[in-house]
């Protein structure tokens, strides 16, 4: 087992990989990525198919447009930041110690993995599993494994596929690499070219004293780099676990089908990343940047955390259909919150309840028909206003346990208040300012006992103010006795008199 072991992951042409990771329909086409301000845009990344067509880095937009069939995309720094976090998250499954070694248009990181053979097998098997994991995350990367940090970094950047450098064979593995991989200062490549130094093997063969005398103290580090023996102080990063996927569209999107096509891919990545940590998605935040500087934002909260991709995509479809964007979409961002998957112990003698996913889809469809504020669970508001409540989303019942039959049998009997919606207008007969009889549209009630009045009022300064007088009465009609709640609404008047209403029955 090697006392030191480093694995370098190098994703070349990262701006292009970031865009094609979500636009799967373009992965088999020649694509070039442009950066800079128009009209001085230049190619900063391209795919293998684009190179075969003759495209190259640094080409201007006009030169690139002269190649027939070449697709040109704008670089998205925000999408690259999100994709970079995903790549680091994939590598964190193998080692928590990760150092960012990215340079230029490539995304590169080095993993410190001493003793990893016990978990992942020999270095070749480790590199293969690491590359497969990155491919499942949507990245094409080369992997190099070595006992020297810089040897792994240089070899991964210069080759494709998997490379395993045996201990004390670093100089031989780096010998054929061009001198440009050392990223020398601007003046030194010309000097080395005059000396005929073009590879790392030729650089490593130079005498150290003479090289330092002519090129300075940094030349000793270049020589050690070429020989694969330069030491390194590892500087690990601490990436945050953020579930976010971003896609910036080349052309403004109007059709919801196009949004759902990209959104489905985003949901796949979000669910896969959460599942890798044994988590599920508890909420999904939709953020769109629209034409004209407007912003679209909606939040989807399933009844229980879920990792079911088709279910989340259906909720996204219903949400966009119920609340379509009011302008063309320039950028789509999906941010998810993760939580533990909920489990519920089923009762053998209780009726089977519907699945939470079906409940969420049904609620979403009802909201689209009836309105957001008319579907949910009624919750009393902290107010003195009679009958004041609001509608909240249904909460999952995974943690609630059904009451046993013993508890139900021993519970004391309680009366309930059955409200009339809307309240029924009644004709009231008073004697000494107390109710003695009243009539609704069907029958006449004789008051046997009346308790009250209880007066409430509030919000007199606004149009939503109320001023009511409540009575609890016991009335008789047709030989039957009923207990009901009568309200004298002083805010509603007809013919100069306050209106009386039958609000509820006690059952």
N, C-alpha and C positions, 0 to 999 in steps of 0.2 A: 504494500500500500504506500503510495507516494505521500510524503509529509506535506507537500504543496501541490495543489492541482487547480488550474484555472481553465474555465471554459468561456470562450468569447463567442457571442452571437452578433452577427453583422448582417443587417438588412439593408442592402443597397437600393438606391433609387427610392428612398422612403417616401418622398412626396407623391410619386406615382402609385406606390403600393397602398398608401393611405386612401387615395381616391378609388382605386379599383377594388379595394376590400369591400366596399359597400355597393359599388356599381359592378355587380357580377356580370352584367351583360356586355361589358367592355373588356373583359379579361382576355379575350381571344383576338382583340383588335390592336393595331398599332396606336399607341397613345403617347403624347408628349405633354409635359406640364410646364406652363409658363409662369414666370414671376417678374415683378417689376411694374412700373407705371407705363400705361399706354402713351405713346406708341413704341416705347423703348423696351418692350417685353422680350425676354430671352428664355430659351429652354433650360430648365434646371434639373429635370429628371425625365427619363423616358423608359419605355419597355423594350424587351428584346426584339419584338416585332417591329418597333419603330427604328431600332438600329439597323435591322435588315433592310429597311426601306431607304436608308441613307441619312436618317436624322442623327444629329449629334448634339452634345451639350454646348451651350453658348449660341446656338442658332437664333437669329432674330425671328420675330413672328412672321415677317414677310417671307423669309426663307423657308420657314416651316410650312406656311400655307402653300408654297409652291410644290410640296410633295402631295400628290393625289392620294386620298384615302387616309391620311394621317389625322387622327382626332386630337384636338388641342383643348386642354383643360387648364383652368386657373388654379394656382396653388392656394391651399387653405391651411394657414398656420394653426387655426383652432382645431381642425380635424386632425392635423399631425400631432398636436399635443395630446388629444384624446387617444389616438392610436398608439402613441409612445407609452402612455400609461398602461394600455392593455398589454403591450409587448413586455414591459417590465413585470406586469402582474403574472404573465405566463411563465417567465423565467423564475419568479419567486417561488413557484411550486417545487423547484429543485434546490434552491439555496436562498436564505434570507439576506445574504451579503452580496450586494450587487453594486457595481460601480459603473457610472455612465461614461462611456468613451466615444460618444458620437462626434463625428467631424464631417463638415460639409453637408451634403444632402443625404447622408447615410445615418441610420440609427444603429448604434452599437453599444453593447454593454458586456461587462466581464463578470463572471460569477466566481466567487471564492469557494471552492468545493473540496477541501481536504477531507479524506475519509469517505468520499461519496461512493467508492467502489462497493462498500457494504450495503448501500441502498439500491444502487442502479447498475451494479455490475462493472465490468471493465470500461475504460474510457470510450471505446468505440460504441458500446451499447448505450452509455450515457449520452454521447453526442447524438446518436440516432433517436433516442427518446426525446431529447430536447428539441431537435429539429422537427419531429413529428408533432409535438405539442404546439410549436409555433405555427406549423402548417394548419392545424385545426383552428387556430386563432385567426387565420387569414393572412399569414406573413410567409414570405419566401426569404429564408435566411441561410447563411453559411455558418458553420460551427467549427471552431478549432479548439483543441484541448492540448494543454501543455503545462509543464511545471513552472514555466516562466510567464509572468503577466504579459510582458510586451511581445513575446514570441507568439502567444495565442492571439493577441490583438492584431499584429501585422499579418499573420498568416490568414486569419479569417477575412480581413479586408481585401486580400490579394487573390484569394481563391474562391471557388464555388463548391458547395457540397460540404462534406465532412472531412476534417483533417485531424489526425492524432499524432502528436509529436512525442516520440519516446524520450525519456530522461537522458540528458547529456547529448541529445541529437539536435538541439535547437539551431546551431550554426549551419548544419547540413540542410535542415528544412527551410531555412531562410536564404540559402546561398543564391538562388536564382531570382530572387525578387529584385525589381529595379530600385535604384537608389532614391527615386522619388517618394517611396513609401515612408522615408524618414522625415518628410516635411521640413527640409532644411531651410535656412534663411535665404533670402533672394540672391545674395551675392555668391554663396558657396556652391550651388550646382554648377555654375560656369567654371569655377576653379577645379572642381572634381572632374568635369568633362574634359578640361585641358589635360588633366593627369591621366585620363582614360579610365576613370572609375565609373562604372555603369551598373554594377550589381552589388548586393550586400556582401557577397563573398569577397569581392575585390576590396570593399571598404574594410572588412574584418582583417584582411591580410596586411594592411598598412601598419607600420611601426607606430606605437602609441606616442612616444616622445616627439617624433618629428611631426606627427599630425597635430598634436596640441600646440607645438611651437608655431605652426603656420596658420592654423584655423581657430585657435583659441581653446579655452577649457571645455566648451560644449562638444568639441570634437571627440573627447574621450567617451562621452555618453553615446554619441553616434556609433562609435566603434563597438561599444558594449551592446548596443541595440542590434547591430549587425551580427554579433556573435551569439545573441540570445541569452546574455548573462546580466543585463542591467537590472538591478534590484528595483523594487517598487513598494511604496507605502500605500496600502489599500485604503481607499476612501469610500466606504459604502454609503449609499443613499437610502432614504427612508420613504419610499413611495406611498402615497395615500391610496386607500381603497375607495375609488369613486366610480360608480357605475354611470358612465356617460358616453353616449355615441353622438357624433355630429357629422352632418353631411351638408356641404355647400353645393348648390346646384349650379351647373354651368349656365343654364337658361332658366328664367323664372318658371315655376311650375303652377299650373292652374287646375289640372285634373287631380282628383283625390286618389285615383288608381295609381298614379305615379308616386304619390306620397306613401301609399300603403305598400307599394313594391319595395321602396327603400326602408320604410318602417319595419317591415317584416324581417329584413336582414338585421336591422339594429336590435330588434327584440331577440333574435336568435343569439346574437353575441352577448347581450345583457344576461339572458337566462343561463347561457353556458358559463359565464364568469361567476355568476352567483352560485350556480350548482357546484362549481369547483370548490367552493368553500362551504358546501352543505347548507346553503341559504336559498331562500325564495324571494320573489319580488313582492313587496307589500304596497308599493305605489309606483306610478309611472307618470312623470311630469313631461308634458309636451310643450316645447318652446319653438316657435317659428318666428323668423324675421321676415316681415312682409315688405312688399314694395311700398315706397313712400315713407319709410321709417317706422311703420307701425309694427307692433309686437302681438303675437298670439300666444296665449298660455292657458293650458288646461291641465287638470290633475285627475288621474284615474286611480281610484283606491278600491281594489277587490275586497270582498268580504273577508277573505283569509289570504295570507301570503301564498303565492302559487308560482310554479315553475313550468306551467303548461303554456307552450308557445302559441298554439292556435287560439286558446282562450284569450290571451292578452291581445293578440292581433284582432280578434273579433271586437273586444272592448275598444281598441283604438279606432277601428272602422266605425263603430256606432257613435263614438264621441265626435269624430270629424264630420260624420253625416248629420248629427244633431247640431253641431256648432261649426259650420264650415268657415274657413278663413275668408275674410272680406277683401283680400287682395292676393296678388301673386306671391308665391312663397319663394324666398331667396335662400333660406337656410333652415334645416330641420335638426333639432336637437332633442334627444330622448334621455332623460335622467331618471334613474331608478333608485329606490330605497330598498335595501335588503333586510330580511328578518328571518327568524327561525320558522321552518315549516310547521304549521299547526297540525296536531293530531287529535282525534276525538274517539273516545271509547264508545262503541255502539252498544245499545241495550238490546238483548235478545227478545224482550217482550214489548219493546216500543216500536211504533210504526216507522218505517224507513223514511227519512227526510230527503228532500232533493239535494243534489250536489251543490256546493257553494258556487261553482262556476256557472251552472244554469241559472241560479238566483241572480247573479251579477248581470248576466246577459239579459234576463227578463227585466230587471230594474232599469238597465240602460235603454231598452226599447220603450218601456213605460214613460221614462223621462222625456224621450224624444216625442212622444205623443201628447202627454199631459202637461209637461213643463217641469223644470228643475225643482221648483218649490212645492210640488204637489205629490212627490213620491218620496217615501222614506219612513222613518220612525218619528212619531210626534214626541216632542220633548217640551216640558213646561218651561216657560221663561221666568226669570227672576223679576217678577212684576206683580203689582196689585191689580192689574187689569183683569177682569173676570174672563176666564177661558183663554188666556194668552198662551200660545204655544208656537213652536216653530218645527220645521221638518229637518231632520238630520239623516245622513246616510245610514243604512243598515249596518250594524256591527256584527262581526262573526260570532257565532255561538259555540265555538270549539271548546272554550274553557268553562262553559256553564254546564252544570250537572242537573238533570231532571229531578224534580222533587219526588220523593218516594211516596207510596200510597199511605204509609203510616203517618208521615208528616201531614199529608192532605187531610186524613181523617181526623187528626187531633187538632187541626187549626181551627180557631174560633170562627163562627160565621161573621161575615162582614156585609155591609150594604154598599151598593155601588150607585153612582150617579150617572144616569143615562141621559145625556144631553140631546136636545132637539136641534138639529141643524138643517135649515135655519130655525130660529125661535118662532114659536107660533103666537100671532097676535090674538089677544083675548079682550073681551069686554068685562070690566071689573065693576063690582058693586061694593061700595065702602060704607061703613058705619063707624062714626067716631074715628075716621082716618085709618080703619082696619079693614082688611078684606073679609067679606061675609059670603060672597058668591062670585063666580065668574063663568063665562061661557066662551067656548071656542067655536069652531065652525060646525061641530057635530052635536055636542051635548052641553048640558049645564051642570056645574059642579057647585055643591054647597060646602062651604068651609066650616069644618068642625073645630079646628084649632089652628091658630096662626102665631108664628114666632118671628119677631122682627120689630122694626126694620133694621137692617144692617146697610149702612150707607157707605159707598166708596166713590171716589172721584180722583182724577189725575189728568195730567197733560192738558190742562185747560188753556195753555198758551199755544197749542197746535191744533191742527185739524183732526188729529187722532185722539182728542180728549174724550173722557167719559165721565158721566155723573149718573150713578145707578143706586137704586134702593131695592134690597133683596128681602124676600119673605119666604120662610119655610112653612108650608101649610099642609094640613091633613084634611082632605076633601072627600066628599061622598057623592057618588053618581050611580044611579041605577042599582043601588044596593051594594056596590063595591066601594071600598075605601082605597084611596091612593094618596101617596105622599109626593109632593112636587115642590119645585122651586119657582117662585114667581118673581119677576124683576120689573120694577118701574123705571123705565129709561127716561130720565129727565132731559136728556139731550135730544130725544126724538119727540116731536110734538105734532098734534093733529087737531085742528080746531081750537088751539090755545090750551089743550090739555096734554099731559104727558101720556105716552103710550105704555101699556102693560103687555108683558110677554111671558109666555110659558117657556121657561128655559130648560127644565129637566125634570125627570121622574126619579125617585129613589126606589131601587129594585133590590 
